[in-house]
Amino acid sequence: MGKNGIARRAVMAGAAGLPLAFVHRAEAASLVFKYANNLPLAHPMNIRAKEAAARIAKETDGRVTIQIFPNNVLGGDTDMLSQVRSGAIQFFTLSGLILATLVPVASINGIGFAFKDYDQVWATMDGPLGAYVRAAIGKSGLLAMDRMWDNGYRQITASTHPIAAPADLHGFKIRVPVSPLWTSMFRALGAAPTAINFNEVYSALQSHIVDGEENPLAIIATAKLYEVQKYCSLTNHMWDGFWMLANPRAWARLSPADQAVVAAAWNDAALAERADVAKLNATLQGELEAKGMKFNQPDPAAFRATLREAGFYAEWRAKYGAEAWGLLEKSVGRLA
């Protein structure tokens, strides 16, 4: 689905008078599960999740209904993580870098400047490293579906100046998600990172609590961060994706046949969302430029060298352990 199709679907959803949670209801559903995320309705994740919910209701003959709660309506990421662990939410998509507050190895996909392109990303995260992380998530008391959803390569935005070299980050007040890896990386680059949940980012930028942030272009666009940020530096400093997490007690309430239906629907939706994000990103720079953002494209080599010299890679290799780090380097080459 192209960008225009996504936008039309989002407008139609709004025109239909849907509440903050949009719901696909099935007749006489015997199980009603809540799925929550932190992204706006217009983001491909919510478009594809709505399609998955319809598919689940149809293929289970109404035995399972998925209610979708987008855009942090059930709380910030850390709040919703607690809710999916307790069972108040049954499904939740969360960045591996934020999940790392519970499952440390889950942030390994976000190691700075690790992946050169999407071919490397998917070969790694659909392959042995992804399986390793899913097993670790399972040991933490959550269930992860097989396919990650794409959040995209992350770029740095600022209200004050473009980021063209590591020196431009010295003392720079940047918002980062609530995750040790982000804080560690930007400190190693000389910045002054502040951890803030996504639902508070716009106001933090507007009030200059921080002067910048970093996110994929799709989020910069759909969350309208261009309204409070002037510069966008295409650093591609890390790739980030979402794990579809399930509460295992809720999952156990499904029959094996219905588990297969739900897993297939979520995994297929993730693959479709990946394609949507790729198409969206291909056009977003031009759209954001038209809204007043100024773009530059730094050379990543200087940033990578700064991280290496600061001991960032060696530190995180020690934290993740030789096995996990070895699986990463087998895909992307030597980092530390």
Kinemage of the C-alpha trace (Angstrom):
@kinemage 1
@onewidth
@group {chain A} dominant
@subgroup {mainchain}
@vectorlist {calphas} color= white
{ca met a 1} P 0.000 0.000 0.000
{ca gly a 2} L 1.374 3.407 -0.955
{ca lys a 3} L 1.462 6.522 1.188
{ca asn a 4} L -1.696 7.959 -0.360
{ca gly a 5} L -3.584 4.749 0.329
{ca ile a 6} L -2.413 4.774 3.923
{ca ala a 7} L -3.471 8.386 4.334
{ca arg a 8} L -6.907 7.719 2.804
{ca arg a 9} L -7.450 4.801 5.151
{ca ala a 10} L -6.496 6.971 8.127
{ca val a 11} L -8.851 9.777 7.020
{ca met a 12} L -11.687 7.305 6.492
{ca ala a 13} L -11.092 5.904 9.972
{ca gly a 14} L -11.346 9.383 11.446
{ca ala a 15} L -14.435 10.217 9.404
{ca ala a 16} L -16.158 7.123 10.737
{ca gly a 17} L -16.083 8.661 14.200
{ca leu a 18} L -13.918 5.975 15.744
{ca pro a 19} L -12.936 6.495 19.371
{ca leu a 20} L -9.330 6.653 20.562
{ca ala a 21} L -9.301 2.872 20.369
{ca phe a 22} L -10.513 1.521 17.073
{ca val a 23} L -12.095 -1.892 17.290
{ca his a 24} L -12.905 -4.718 14.943
{ca arg a 25} L -15.789 -6.527 16.621
{ca ala a 26} L -16.949 -10.014 15.848
{ca glu a 27} L -20.356 -11.480 16.579
{ca ala a 28} L -20.483 -13.213 19.962
{ca ala a 29} L -16.719 -13.118 20.452
{ca ser a 30} L -15.704 -15.406 23.280
{ca leu a 31} L -12.300 -13.741 23.831
{ca val a 32} L -11.639 -9.989 23.626
{ca phe a 33} L -7.964 -9.004 23.656
{ca lys a 34} L -6.450 -5.532 23.860
{ca tyr a 35} L -3.551 -4.627 21.575
{ca ala a 36} L -1.742 -1.362 22.382
{ca asn a 37} L 0.990 0.646 20.688
{ca asn a 38} L 2.593 4.086 20.803
{ca leu a 39} L 2.100 5.165 17.173
{ca pro a 40} L -0.423 7.531 15.552
{ca leu a 41} L -3.423 6.144 13.675
{ca ala a 42} L -1.909 7.184 10.338
{ca his a 43} L 1.206 5.046 10.811
{ca pro a 44} L 1.340 1.831 8.733
{ca met a 45} L 1.510 -0.229 11.930
{ca asn a 46} L -2.039 0.700 12.871
{ca ile a 47} L -3.373 0.277 9.338
{ca arg a 48} L -1.942 -3.229 9.118
{ca ala a 49} L -2.926 -4.097 12.690
{ca lys a 50} L -6.531 -3.226 11.890
{ca glu a 51} L -6.399 -5.569 8.897
{ca ala a 52} L -4.911 -8.297 11.092
{ca ala a 53} L -7.695 -7.837 13.648
{ca ala a 54} L -10.308 -8.279 10.913
{ca arg a 55} L -8.544 -11.396 9.663
{ca ile a 56} L -8.343 -12.873 13.165
{ca ala a 57} L -12.059 -12.326 13.778
{ca lys a 58} L -12.947 -13.901 10.434
{ca glu a 59} L -10.612 -16.901 10.613
{ca thr a 60} L -11.561 -17.738 14.211
{ca asp a 61} L -15.280 -17.500 13.350
{ca gly a 62} L -15.705 -14.770 15.944
{ca arg a 63} L -13.947 -16.567 18.765
{ca val a 64} L -11.302 -13.835 19.052
{ca thr a 65} L -11.756 -10.055 18.880
{ca ile a 66} L -8.792 -7.675 18.927
{ca gln a 67} L -9.324 -4.149 20.237
{ca ile a 68} L -6.621 -1.731 19.062
{ca phe a 69} L -5.465 1.125 21.300
{ca pro a 70} L -3.005 3.333 19.347
{ca asn a 71} L -1.042 6.467 20.131
{ca asn a 72} L -0.262 5.826 23.815
{ca val a 73} L -3.926 6.003 24.868
{ca leu a 74} L -3.218 3.333 27.510
{ca gly a 75} L -0.045 5.030 28.770
{ca gly a 76} L 3.616 5.455 27.909
{ca asp a 77} L 5.847 2.596 26.792
{ca thr a 78} L 7.002 1.680 30.285
{ca asp a 79} L 3.419 1.766 31.574
{ca met a 80} L 2.187 -0.478 28.773
{ca leu a 81} L 5.067 -2.888 29.264
{ca ser a 82} L 3.929 -3.309 32.868
{ca gln a 83} L 0.349 -3.806 31.676
{ca val a 84} L 1.210 -6.533 29.174
{ca arg a 85} L 3.242 -8.311 31.853
{ca ser a 86} L 0.299 -8.171 34.277
{ca gly a 87} L -2.244 -9.187 31.640
{ca ala a 88} L -4.176 -5.888 31.587
{ca ile a 89} L -3.070 -5.650 27.930
{ca gln a 90} L -2.798 -8.880 25.949
{ca phe a 91} L -0.696 -7.690 22.969
{ca phe a 92} L 1.785 -4.824 22.724
{ca thr a 93} L 4.348 -3.730 20.132
{ca leu a 94} L 7.495 -2.378 21.736
{ca ser a 95} L 10.925 -1.316 20.527
{ca gly a 96} L 13.597 -3.828 21.421
{ca leu a 97} L 15.626 -0.975 22.833
{ca ile a 98} L 12.947 -0.153 25.383
{ca leu a 99} L 12.179 -3.817 26.053
{ca ala a 100} L 15.831 -3.998 27.108
{ca thr a 101} L 14.823 -2.544 30.487
{ca leu a 102} L 13.390 -6.048 31.073
{ca val a 103} L 15.359 -8.180 28.567
{ca pro a 104} L 18.826 -6.611 28.190
{ca val a 105} L 19.806 -8.401 24.961
{ca ala a 106} L 16.664 -7.110 23.208
{ca ser a 107} L 18.426 -3.831 22.431
{ca ile a 108} L 21.199 -5.477 20.385
{ca asn a 109} L 19.533 -4.572 17.074
{ca gly a 110} L 20.056 -0.907 17.977
{ca ile a 111} L 23.838 -0.964 18.259
{ca gly a 112} L 25.029 2.242 16.644
{ca phe a 113} L 25.855 2.078 12.912
{ca ala a 114} L 25.727 -1.753 12.909
{ca phe a 115} L 23.522 -2.433 9.859
{ca lys a 116} L 24.470 -1.073 6.457
{ca asp a 117} L 21.071 -1.763 4.838
{ca tyr a 118} L 17.718 -3.493 5.228
{ca asp a 119} L 18.964 -6.732 3.692
{ca gln a 120} L 21.312 -7.054 6.659
{ca val a 121} L 18.589 -6.072 9.117
{ca trp a 122} L 16.089 -8.718 8.051
{ca ala a 123} L 18.646 -11.473 7.511
{ca thr a 124} L 19.807 -10.864 11.085
{ca met a 125} L 16.527 -10.331 12.902
{ca asp a 126} L 14.574 -13.007 10.989
{ca gly a 127} L 17.550 -15.322 11.502
{ca pro a 128} L 19.658 -16.678 14.363
{ca leu a 129} L 20.059 -13.425 16.308
{ca gly a 130} L 16.314 -12.796 16.233
{ca ala a 131} L 15.688 -16.341 17.485
{ca tyr a 132} L 18.193 -15.771 20.290
{ca val a 133} L 16.414 -12.587 21.381
{ca arg a 134} L 12.957 -14.236 21.205
{ca ala a 135} L 14.200 -17.007 23.485
{ca ala a 136} L 15.434 -14.407 25.977
{ca ile a 137} L 12.059 -12.638 25.845
{ca gly a 138} L 10.378 -15.963 26.556
{ca lys a 139} L 12.519 -16.477 29.654
{ca ser a 140} L 11.371 -13.065 30.916
{ca gly a 141} L 7.737 -14.140 31.019
{ca leu a 142} L 6.541 -12.686 27.711
{ca leu a 143} L 5.906 -14.245 24.306
{ca ala a 144} L 7.270 -12.652 21.107
{ca met a 145} L 5.929 -13.314 17.620
{ca asp a 146} L 8.423 -14.431 14.972
{ca arg a 147} L 8.491 -11.295 12.822
{ca met a 148} L 9.528 -7.837 13.970
{ca trp a 149} L 7.707 -4.769 12.695
{ca asp a 150} L 9.791 -2.003 11.144
{ca asn a 151} L 10.321 1.237 12.976
{ca gly a 152} L 13.049 2.261 10.554
{ca tyr a 153} L 16.508 3.738 10.554
{ca arg a 154} L 16.688 6.604 12.997
{ca gln a 155} L 17.673 10.179 12.130
{ca ile a 156} L 18.586 13.127 14.361
{ca thr a 157} L 16.435 16.250 14.340
{ca ala a 158} L 17.220 19.577 16.000
{ca ser a 159} L 15.767 23.020 16.510
{ca thr a 160} L 19.186 24.680 16.805
{ca his a 161} L 21.641 23.369 14.176
{ca pro a 162} L 22.292 20.453 11.808
{ca ile a 163} L 24.366 17.503 13.022
{ca ala a 164} L 27.111 17.064 10.431
{ca ala a 165} L 29.908 15.603 12.588
{ca pro a 166} L 30.341 14.180 16.109
{ca ala a 167} L 31.492 17.603 17.356
{ca asp a 168} L 27.997 18.962 16.584
{ca leu a 169} L 26.621 16.688 19.296
{ca his a 170} L 28.851 17.991 22.091
{ca gly a 171} L 26.553 19.177 24.877
{ca phe a 172} L 23.505 18.827 22.612
{ca lys a 173} L 20.314 18.266 24.639
{ca ile a 174} L 18.672 15.330 22.882
{ca arg a 175} L 15.639 13.298 23.851
{ca val a 176} L 16.173 9.552 23.817
{ca pro a 177} L 13.736 6.748 24.651
{ca val a 178} L 13.842 5.155 28.084
{ca ser a 179} L 16.633 2.694 27.266
{ca pro a 180} L 20.225 2.355 28.503
{ca leu a 181} L 21.648 1.776 24.996
{ca trp a 182} L 20.432 5.114 23.651
{ca thr a 183} L 21.747 6.989 26.660
{ca ser a 184} L 25.095 5.200 26.441
{ca met a 185} L 25.534 5.844 22.716
{ca phe a 186} L 24.753 9.550 22.801
{ca arg a 187} L 26.926 10.094 25.854
{ca ala a 188} L 29.764 8.357 23.998
{ca leu a 189} L 29.181 10.834 21.146
{ca gly a 190} L 29.409 13.754 23.579
{ca ala a 191} L 25.718 14.679 23.721
{ca ala a 192} L 23.527 15.310 26.784
{ca pro a 193} L 20.730 12.728 26.425
{ca thr a 194} L 17.481 12.862 28.414
{ca ala a 195} L 15.220 9.796 28.557
{ca ile a 196} L 11.584 10.745 27.843
{ca asn a 197} L 8.633 8.520 26.898
{ca phe a 198} L 7.329 9.087 23.375
{ca asn a 199} L 3.975 10.500 24.485
{ca glu a 200} L 5.858 13.468 26.014
{ca val a 201} L 8.290 14.136 23.154
{ca tyr a 202} L 6.375 16.837 21.277
{ca ser a 203} L 5.838 18.964 24.376
{ca ala a 204} L 9.469 18.480 25.486
{ca leu a 205} L 10.662 19.792 22.121
{ca gln a 206} L 8.120 22.604 22.063
{ca ser a 207} L 9.158 23.815 25.516
{ca his a 208} L 12.903 23.299 24.796
{ca ile a 209} L 13.407 20.881 27.657
{ca val a 210} L 15.453 19.253 24.900
{ca asp a 211} L 16.633 20.777 21.607
{ca gly a 212} L 16.472 17.628 19.527
{ca glu a 213} L 15.399 14.024 19.232
{ca glu a 214} L 15.967 11.056 16.947
{ca asn a 215} L 13.373 8.934 15.167
{ca pro a 216} L 12.621 7.351 11.803
{ca leu a 217} L 11.200 9.661 9.149
{ca ala a 218} L 7.804 7.947 9.317
{ca ile a 219} L 7.425 8.931 12.971
{ca ile a 220} L 8.840 12.429 12.437
{ca ala a 221} L 6.085 12.873 9.848
{ca thr a 222} L 3.107 11.146 11.472
{ca ala a 223} L 3.799 12.654 14.924
{ca lys a 224} L 4.273 16.101 13.309
{ca leu a 225} L 7.648 16.655 14.928
{ca tyr a 226} L 8.560 18.892 11.978
{ca glu a 227} L 6.376 21.530 13.637
{ca val a 228} L 8.910 21.884 16.474
{ca gln a 229} L 12.152 20.850 14.707
{ca lys a 230} L 13.968 22.662 11.897
{ca tyr a 231} L 16.864 20.362 10.952
{ca cys a 232} L 17.001 16.673 10.086
{ca ser a 233} L 20.368 14.947 9.788
{ca leu a 234} L 20.195 11.606 7.963
{ca thr a 235} L 22.586 9.799 10.276
{ca asn a 236} L 20.994 6.310 10.032
{ca his a 237} L 22.660 5.849 13.404
{ca met a 238} L 20.610 2.836 14.440
{ca trp a 239} L 17.904 0.555 13.163
{ca asp a 240} L 14.927 0.042 15.407
{ca gly a 241} L 12.052 -2.394 15.215
{ca phe a 242} L 9.062 -3.476 17.275
{ca trp a 243} L 8.513 -6.880 18.822
{ca met a 244} L 4.880 -8.008 18.914
{ca leu a 245} L 4.608 -9.156 22.519
{ca ala a 246} L 1.873 -11.301 24.049
{ca asn a 247} L 0.924 -12.022 27.624
{ca pro a 248} L 1.530 -15.791 27.952
{ca arg a 249} L -1.491 -16.394 30.211
{ca ala a 250} L -3.770 -14.749 27.664
{ca trp a 251} L -2.076 -16.698 24.878
{ca ala a 252} L -2.733 -19.957 26.720
{ca arg a 253} L -6.469 -19.187 26.656
{ca leu a 254} L -6.405 -19.642 22.872
{ca ser a 255} L -6.754 -23.087 21.356
{ca pro a 256} L -3.737 -24.291 19.352
{ca ala a 257} L -5.692 -23.655 16.141
{ca asp a 258} L -6.546 -20.106 17.150
{ca gln a 259} L -2.962 -19.493 18.291
{ca ala a 260} L -1.838 -20.414 14.777
{ca val a 261} L -4.370 -18.001 13.241
{ca val a 262} L -3.373 -15.106 15.497
{ca ala a 263} L 0.377 -15.677 15.065
{ca ala a 264} L 0.053 -15.897 11.278
{ca ala a 265} L -2.054 -12.725 11.148
{ca trp a 266} L 0.403 -10.728 13.262
{ca asn a 267} L 3.463 -12.025 11.385
{ca asp a 268} L 1.944 -11.372 7.955
{ca ala a 269} L 0.899 -7.897 9.077
{ca ala a 270} L 4.477 -7.219 10.170
{ca leu a 271} L 5.787 -8.143 6.707
{ca ala a 272} L 3.210 -5.884 5.046
{ca glu a 273} L 4.068 -3.034 7.425
{ca arg a 274} L 7.754 -3.387 6.527
{ca ala a 275} L 6.910 -2.816 2.863
{ca asp a 276} L 4.671 0.143 3.756
{ca val a 277} L 7.406 1.834 5.775
{ca ala a 278} L 9.908 1.353 2.949
{ca lys a 279} L 7.531 3.023 0.467
{ca leu a 280} L 6.730 5.813 2.904
{ca asn a 281} L 10.376 6.566 3.638
{ca ala a 282} L 11.080 6.874 -0.095
{ca thr a 283} L 8.864 9.954 -0.310
{ca leu a 284} L 9.048 11.466 3.156
{ca gln a 285} L 12.178 13.580 2.797
{ca gly a 286} L 10.565 15.622 0.052
{ca glu a 287} L 7.355 16.020 2.022
{ca leu a 288} L 9.196 17.114 5.162
{ca glu a 289} L 11.317 19.565 3.156
{ca ala a 290} L 8.078 21.052 1.844
{ca lys a 291} L 7.009 21.548 5.462
{ca gly a 292} L 10.192 23.512 6.170
{ca met a 293} L 12.695 20.943 7.438
{ca lys a 294} L 16.287 21.250 6.235
{ca phe a 295} L 18.196 18.022 5.534
{ca asn a 296} L 21.859 17.028 5.499
{ca gln a 297} L 23.558 13.637 5.202
{ca pro a 298} L 26.642 13.128 7.430
{ca asp a 299} L 29.389 10.583 6.835
{ca pro a 300} L 28.793 7.759 9.349
{ca ala a 301} L 32.485 6.790 9.460
{ca ala a 302} L 33.409 9.602 11.862
{ca phe a 303} L 30.579 8.706 14.230
{ca arg a 304} L 31.514 5.018 14.164
{ca ala a 305} L 35.140 5.866 14.879
{ca thr a 306} L 34.113 8.075 17.798
{ca leu a 307} L 32.056 5.251 19.300
{ca arg a 308} L 34.901 2.792 18.874
{ca glu a 309} L 37.425 5.140 20.476
{ca ala a 310} L 35.044 5.799 23.376
{ca gly a 311} L 34.839 2.052 24.064
{ca phe a 312} L 31.128 1.912 23.239
{ca tyr a 313} L 31.301 -1.313 21.185
{ca ala a 314} L 33.581 -3.078 23.647
{ca glu a 315} L 31.316 -2.103 26.546
{ca trp a 316} L 28.199 -3.483 24.892
{ca arg a 317} L 29.907 -6.630 23.688
{ca ala a 318} L 30.679 -7.364 27.334
{ca lys a 319} L 27.093 -6.609 28.369
{ca tyr a 320} L 25.431 -8.770 25.718
{ca gly a 321} L 27.896 -11.622 25.987
{ca ala a 322} L 30.057 -13.335 23.405
{ca glu a 323} L 27.274 -15.534 21.984
{ca ala a 324} L 24.827 -12.750 21.149
{ca trp a 325} L 27.591 -10.423 19.932
{ca gly a 326} L 29.000 -13.192 17.773
{ca leu a 327} L 25.614 -13.691 16.093
{ca leu a 328} L 25.452 -9.953 15.361
{ca glu a 329} L 28.970 -9.738 13.948
{ca lys a 330} L 28.383 -12.865 11.856
{ca ser a 331} L 25.776 -10.818 9.965
{ca val a 332} L 27.256 -7.314 9.956
{ca gly a 333} L 31.017 -7.798 10.289
{ca arg a 334} L 33.412 -6.809 13.063
{ca leu a 335} L 32.402 -3.855 15.218
{ca ala a 336} L 34.390 -3.947 18.461
